[in-house]
């Protein structure tokens, strides 16, 4: 069982380079009692790609989650800006 929810959604946009990317991660249990890190990424508005990592312990999944978060922040990914009203 997962002790706390881990969800992340970040975007990287650059109009000058026609770049509009998203990256999403979450840690979730599967039906067999394992812990899975689900990663999704691609162009904003597109289905993109998916990768699932399976772990026996939640700590291993959290370690990878935090490592990937640091890498994405370093590359310029930020939380989605709120929509103008």
C-alpha positions in Angstrom: 0.0 0.0 0.0 1.3 3.5 -0.8 1.7 5.7 2.2 1.0 9.0 0.3 0.0 10.1 -3.2 2.8 10.9 -5.6 1.6 12.8 -8.7 3.4 15.2 -11.0 2.5 17.1 -14.1 4.9 19.7 -15.6 5.2 21.4 -18.9 8.0 23.0 -21.0 7.0 25.5 -23.7 9.0 27.8 -25.9 7.1 29.6 -28.7 10.3 30.6 -30.5 11.3 26.9 -30.9 7.7 25.6 -31.4 8.1 23.5 -28.3 5.1 22.5 -26.2 5.9 19.4 -24.1 4.5 17.7 -21.0 5.8 15.2 -18.5 3.6 13.4 -16.0 4.4 10.8 -13.3 2.6 9.0 -10.6 3.3 6.1 -8.2 0.4 3.6 -8.0 -0.1 0.1 -6.7 -0.9 -2.7 -9.2 -3.2 -5.7 -8.7 -0.3 -7.9 -7.6 0.8 -5.8 -4.7 3.8 -4.2 -6.5 4.4 -0.5 -6.6 4.6 1.0 -10.1 6.0 4.3 -11.3 3.9 5.4 -14.3 5.5 7.9 -16.6 3.9 9.8 -19.6 5.4 12.4 -21.9 4.9 14.0 -25.2 3.6 17.0 -27.0 0.9 18.9 -25.3 -2.5 17.8 -26.7 -1.1 14.5 -28.0 -1.3 11.0 -26.5 2.4 10.8 -26.1 4.3 7.8 -24.8 4.1 5.7 -21.6 6.6 3.8 -19.5 5.9 1.7 -16.4 8.5 0.7 -13.8 7.7 -2.0 -11.3 9.2 -2.1 -7.8 8.9 -4.4 -4.9 9.3 -1.5 -2.4 7.7 2.0 -2.4 11.1 3.6 -1.3 12.7 2.5 -4.6 9.8 4.0 -6.7 10.0 7.3 -4.7 13.8 7.5 -5.2 13.4 7.2 -9.0 10.4 9.7 -8.9 12.5 12.3 -7.1 15.5 11.7 -9.4 13.4 12.2 -12.5 11.8 15.3 -11.0 15.2 16.9 -10.4 16.2 16.1 -14.0 13.1 17.6 -15.5 13.3 20.8 -13.4 16.9 21.2 -14.5 15.8 21.0 -18.2 13.2 23.7 -17.7 10.0 21.9 -17.0 7.7 23.8 -14.7 4.2 23.3 -13.3 1.5 24.5 -15.7 0.7 28.2 -15.5 -2.9 28.9 -14.6 -5.2 29.8 -17.5 -6.0 33.5 -17.9 -9.5 34.5 -16.8 
